Every structure is written in C-alpha cells, then in structure tokens.
Amino acid sequence: MYALVPNKPLEQTLRERARLFARRRSEPIEHSMALEDQALEDQKVQRKETEAMIDEVVRETNPRRFWDEP
C-alpha cells in the first residue's frame, strides 16, 4: 500500500499557485504601464494596487486554470 503525503496543506498550495498565476498575468500590464510612463511612483501604493489586482484575478479565475502554465 502506498500513500502520498503532501509537504504542505492543499489550501496553501492552491493559494501559492493562484498568486503565481495572477502575477504572471499582471507582469506584462505593469511593464507596459512603465514604458508609457504611467507606472506608480510610490512603491507602497504600487504593491497595494498589485496585491488588489492579484486578489481580484484569483477570485474570478477557475482554480483549474492555475496549473495551465508552468
């Protein structure tokens, strides 16, 4: 008999994968904004906006899609 035992809880793995998925989707947008001189100046504000956008993507995305990309 075999048993697979994960290294960390499934909820944590899902959350990490969701954030990675959302970050990959937001990077091109942030890059484009920086090229157009529309980047947010304050790093604290930028981090807050990015985190809010990531949270929104995570909420609106089917969890199965989190594993579509490497």
Chimera marker file (.cmm) of the C-alpha trace (Angstrom):
<marker_set name="trace">
<marker id="1" x="0.000" y="0.000" z="0.000" r="1" g="1" b="0" radius="0.5"/>
<marker id="2" x="1.234" y="3.487" z="-0.869" r="1" g="1" b="0" radius="0.5"/>
<marker id="3" x="0.210" y="6.880" z="0.425" r="1" g="1" b="0" radius="0.5"/>
<marker id="4" x="1.037" y="10.284" z="-0.980" r="1" g="1" b="0" radius="0.5"/>
<marker id="5" x="1.691" y="12.815" z="1.745" r="1" g="1" b="0" radius="0.5"/>
<marker id="6" x="1.958" y="16.439" z="0.638" r="1" g="1" b="0" radius="0.5"/>
<marker id="7" x="4.714" y="18.666" z="2.003" r="1" g="1" b="0" radius="0.5"/>
<marker id="8" x="2.243" y="21.439" z="2.813" r="1" g="1" b="0" radius="0.5"/>
<marker id="9" x="-1.539" y="21.776" z="3.126" r="1" g="1" b="0" radius="0.5"/>
<marker id="10" x="-3.571" y="21.765" z="-0.097" r="1" g="1" b="0" radius="0.5"/>
<marker id="11" x="-5.069" y="25.182" z="0.712" r="1" g="1" b="0" radius="0.5"/>
<marker id="12" x="-1.589" y="26.702" z="0.947" r="1" g="1" b="0" radius="0.5"/>
<marker id="13" x="-0.503" y="25.088" z="-2.324" r="1" g="1" b="0" radius="0.5"/>
<marker id="14" x="-3.636" y="26.369" z="-4.061" r="1" g="1" b="0" radius="0.5"/>
<marker id="15" x="-3.129" y="29.885" z="-2.709" r="1" g="1" b="0" radius="0.5"/>
<marker id="16" x="0.525" y="29.949" z="-3.814" r="1" g="1" b="0" radius="0.5"/>
<marker id="17" x="-0.325" y="28.670" z="-7.285" r="1" g="1" b="0" radius="0.5"/>
<marker id="18" x="-3.152" y="31.202" z="-7.634" r="1" g="1" b="0" radius="0.5"/>
<marker id="19" x="-0.865" y="34.084" z="-6.720" r="1" g="1" b="0" radius="0.5"/>
<marker id="20" x="1.792" y="32.886" z="-9.174" r="1" g="1" b="0" radius="0.5"/>
<marker id="21" x="-0.857" y="32.664" z="-11.913" r="1" g="1" b="0" radius="0.5"/>
<marker id="22" x="-2.111" y="36.169" z="-11.142" r="1" g="1" b="0" radius="0.5"/>
<marker id="23" x="1.393" y="37.650" z="-11.003" r="1" g="1" b="0" radius="0.5"/>
<marker id="24" x="2.249" y="36.204" z="-14.409" r="1" g="1" b="0" radius="0.5"/>
<marker id="25" x="-0.877" y="37.813" z="-15.834" r="1" g="1" b="0" radius="0.5"/>
<marker id="26" x="-0.139" y="41.208" z="-14.269" r="1" g="1" b="0" radius="0.5"/>
<marker id="27" x="3.562" y="41.491" z="-15.196" r="1" g="1" b="0" radius="0.5"/>
<marker id="28" x="3.015" y="42.457" z="-18.868" r="1" g="1" b="0" radius="0.5"/>
<marker id="29" x="0.485" y="45.104" z="-17.820" r="1" g="1" b="0" radius="0.5"/>
<marker id="30" x="2.856" y="46.623" z="-15.283" r="1" g="1" b="0" radius="0.5"/>
<marker id="31" x="5.688" y="46.580" z="-17.812" r="1" g="1" b="0" radius="0.5"/>
<marker id="32" x="3.539" y="48.292" z="-20.429" r="1" g="1" b="0" radius="0.5"/>
<marker id="33" x="2.479" y="50.961" z="-17.946" r="1" g="1" b="0" radius="0.5"/>
<marker id="34" x="6.110" y="51.632" z="-17.046" r="1" g="1" b="0" radius="0.5"/>
<marker id="35" x="7.019" y="52.006" z="-20.731" r="1" g="1" b="0" radius="0.5"/>
<marker id="36" x="4.229" y="54.518" z="-21.178" r="1" g="1" b="0" radius="0.5"/>
<marker id="37" x="5.445" y="56.431" z="-18.120" r="1" g="1" b="0" radius="0.5"/>
<marker id="38" x="2.268" y="55.535" z="-16.246" r="1" g="1" b="0" radius="0.5"/>
<marker id="39" x="3.951" y="53.491" z="-13.560" r="1" g="1" b="0" radius="0.5"/>
<marker id="40" x="3.029" y="54.230" z="-9.978" r="1" g="1" b="0" radius="0.5"/>
<marker id="41" x="5.756" y="56.247" z="-8.297" r="1" g="1" b="0" radius="0.5"/>
<marker id="42" x="5.258" y="55.178" z="-4.698" r="1" g="1" b="0" radius="0.5"/>
<marker id="43" x="6.376" y="51.572" z="-4.155" r="1" g="1" b="0" radius="0.5"/>
<marker id="44" x="3.942" y="51.136" z="-1.258" r="1" g="1" b="0" radius="0.5"/>
<marker id="45" x="0.993" y="52.239" z="-3.413" r="1" g="1" b="0" radius="0.5"/>
<marker id="46" x="2.208" y="50.059" z="-6.280" r="1" g="1" b="0" radius="0.5"/>
<marker id="47" x="2.433" y="46.992" z="-4.056" r="1" g="1" b="0" radius="0.5"/>
<marker id="48" x="-1.054" y="47.636" z="-2.673" r="1" g="1" b="0" radius="0.5"/>
<marker id="49" x="-2.540" y="48.059" z="-6.169" r="1" g="1" b="0" radius="0.5"/>
<marker id="50" x="-0.759" y="44.948" z="-7.430" r="1" g="1" b="0" radius="0.5"/>
<marker id="51" x="-1.957" y="42.871" z="-4.484" r="1" g="1" b="0" radius="0.5"/>
<marker id="52" x="-5.527" y="44.084" z="-5.015" r="1" g="1" b="0" radius="0.5"/>
<marker id="53" x="-5.351" y="43.149" z="-8.701" r="1" g="1" b="0" radius="0.5"/>
<marker id="54" x="-3.916" y="39.725" z="-7.864" r="1" g="1" b="0" radius="0.5"/>
<marker id="55" x="-6.694" y="39.096" z="-5.331" r="1" g="1" b="0" radius="0.5"/>
<marker id="56" x="-9.297" y="40.021" z="-7.950" r="1" g="1" b="0" radius="0.5"/>
<marker id="57" x="-7.787" y="37.684" z="-10.558" r="1" g="1" b="0" radius="0.5"/>
<marker id="58" x="-7.692" y="34.855" z="-8.019" r="1" g="1" b="0" radius="0.5"/>
<marker id="59" x="-11.361" y="35.373" z="-7.094" r="1" g="1" b="0" radius="0.5"/>
<marker id="60" x="-12.531" y="35.476" z="-10.719" r="1" g="1" b="0" radius="0.5"/>
<marker id="61" x="-10.483" y="32.574" z="-12.090" r="1" g="1" b="0" radius="0.5"/>
<marker id="62" x="-11.446" y="28.924" z="-12.121" r="1" g="1" b="0" radius="0.5"/>
<marker id="63" x="-8.864" y="27.176" z="-9.871" r="1" g="1" b="0" radius="0.5"/>
<marker id="64" x="-8.216" y="24.551" z="-12.552" r="1" g="1" b="0" radius="0.5"/>
<marker id="65" x="-6.556" y="27.238" z="-14.674" r="1" g="1" b="0" radius="0.5"/>
<marker id="66" x="-3.870" y="27.860" z="-12.044" r="1" g="1" b="0" radius="0.5"/>
<marker id="67" x="-1.994" y="24.822" z="-13.320" r="1" g="1" b="0" radius="0.5"/>
<marker id="68" x="-2.292" y="25.649" z="-17.048" r="1" g="1" b="0" radius="0.5"/>
<marker id="69" x="1.043" y="27.470" z="-17.103" r="1" g="1" b="0" radius="0.5"/>
<marker id="70" x="4.377" y="26.139" z="-15.837" r="1" g="1" b="0" radius="0.5"/>
<link id1="1" id2="2" r="1" g="1" b="0" radius="0.2"/>
<link id1="2" id2="3" r="1" g="1" b="0" radius="0.2"/>
<link id1="3" id2="4" r="1" g="1" b="0" radius="0.2"/>
<link id1="4" id2="5" r="1" g="1" b="0" radius="0.2"/>
<link id1="5" id2="6" r="1" g="1" b="0" radius="0.2"/>
<link id1="6" id2="7" r="1" g="1" b="0" radius="0.2"/>
<link id1="7" id2="8" r="1" g="1" b="0" radius="0.2"/>
<link id1="8" id2="9" r="1" g="1" b="0" radius="0.2"/>
<link id1="9" id2="10" r="1" g="1" b="0" radius="0.2"/>
<link id1="10" id2="11" r="1" g="1" b="0" radius="0.2"/>
<link id1="11" id2="12" r="1" g="1" b="0" radius="0.2"/>
<link id1="12" id2="13" r="1" g="1" b="0" radius="0.2"/>
<link id1="13" id2="14" r="1" g="1" b="0" radius="0.2"/>
<link id1="14" id2="15" r="1" g="1" b="0" radius="0.2"/>
<link id1="15" id2="16" r="1" g="1" b="0" radius="0.2"/>
<link id1="16" id2="17" r="1" g="1" b="0" radius="0.2"/>
<link id1="17" id2="18" r="1" g="1" b="0" radius="0.2"/>
<link id1="18" id2="19" r="1" g="1" b="0" radius="0.2"/>
<link id1="19" id2="20" r="1" g="1" b="0" radius="0.2"/>
<link id1="20" id2="21" r="1" g="1" b="0" radius="0.2"/>
<link id1="21" id2="22" r="1" g="1" b="0" radius="0.2"/>
<link id1="22" id2="23" r="1" g="1" b="0" radius="0.2"/>
<link id1="23" id2="24" r="1" g="1" b="0" radius="0.2"/>
<link id1="24" id2="25" r="1" g="1" b="0" radius="0.2"/>
<link id1="25" id2="26" r="1" g="1" b="0" radius="0.2"/>
<link id1="26" id2="27" r="1" g="1" b="0" radius="0.2"/>
<link id1="27" id2="28" r="1" g="1" b="0" radius="0.2"/>
<link id1="28" id2="29" r="1" g="1" b="0" radius="0.2"/>
<link id1="29" id2="30" r="1" g="1" b="0" radius="0.2"/>
<link id1="30" id2="31" r="1" g="1" b="0" radius="0.2"/>
<link id1="31" id2="32" r="1" g="1" b="0" radius="0.2"/>
<link id1="32" id2="33" r="1" g="1" b="0" radius="0.2"/>
<link id1="33" id2="34" r="1" g="1" b="0" radius="0.2"/>
<link id1="34" id2="35" r="1" g="1" b="0" radius="0.2"/>
<link id1="35" id2="36" r="1" g="1" b="0" radius="0.2"/>
<link id1="36" id2="37" r="1" g="1" b="0" radius="0.2"/>
<link id1="37" id2="38" r="1" g="1" b="0" radius="0.2"/>
<link id1="38" id2="39" r="1" g="1" b="0" radius="0.2"/>
<link id1="39" id2="40" r="1" g="1" b="0" radius="0.2"/>
<link id1="40" id2="41" r="1" g="1" b="0" radius="0.2"/>
<link id1="41" id2="42" r="1" g="1" b="0" radius="0.2"/>
<link id1="42" id2="43" r="1" g="1" b="0" radius="0.2"/>
<link id1="43" id2="44" r="1" g="1" b="0" radius="0.2"/>
<link id1="44" id2="45" r="1" g="1" b="0" radius="0.2"/>
<link id1="45" id2="46" r="1" g="1" b="0" radius="0.2"/>
<link id1="46" id2="47" r="1" g="1" b="0" radius="0.2"/>
<link id1="47" id2="48" r="1" g="1" b="0" radius="0.2"/>
<link id1="48" id2="49" r="1" g="1" b="0" radius="0.2"/>
<link id1="49" id2="50" r="1" g="1" b="0" radius="0.2"/>
<link id1="50" id2="51" r="1" g="1" b="0" radius="0.2"/>
<link id1="51" id2="52" r="1" g="1" b="0" radius="0.2"/>
<link id1="52" id2="53" r="1" g="1" b="0" radius="0.2"/>
<link id1="53" id2="54" r="1" g="1" b="0" radius="0.2"/>
<link id1="54" id2="55" r="1" g="1" b="0" radius="0.2"/>
<link id1="55" id2="56" r="1" g="1" b="0" radius="0.2"/>
<link id1="56" id2="57" r="1" g="1" b="0" radius="0.2"/>
<link id1="57" id2="58" r="1" g="1" b="0" radius="0.2"/>
<link id1="58" id2="59" r="1" g="1" b="0" radius="0.2"/>
<link id1="59" id2="60" r="1" g="1" b="0" radius="0.2"/>
<link id1="60" id2="61" r="1" g="1" b="0" radius="0.2"/>
<link id1="61" id2="62" r="1" g="1" b="0" radius="0.2"/>
<link id1="62" id2="63" r="1" g="1" b="0" radius="0.2"/>
<link id1="63" id2="64" r="1" g="1" b="0" radius="0.2"/>
<link id1="64" id2="65" r="1" g="1" b="0" radius="0.2"/>
<link id1="65" id2="66" r="1" g="1" b="0" radius="0.2"/>
<link id1="66" id2="67" r="1" g="1" b="0" radius="0.2"/>
<link id1="67" id2="68" r="1" g="1" b="0" radius="0.2"/>
<link id1="68" id2="69" r="1" g="1" b="0" radius="0.2"/>
<link id1="69" id2="70" r="1" g="1" b="0" radius="0.2"/>
</marker_set>
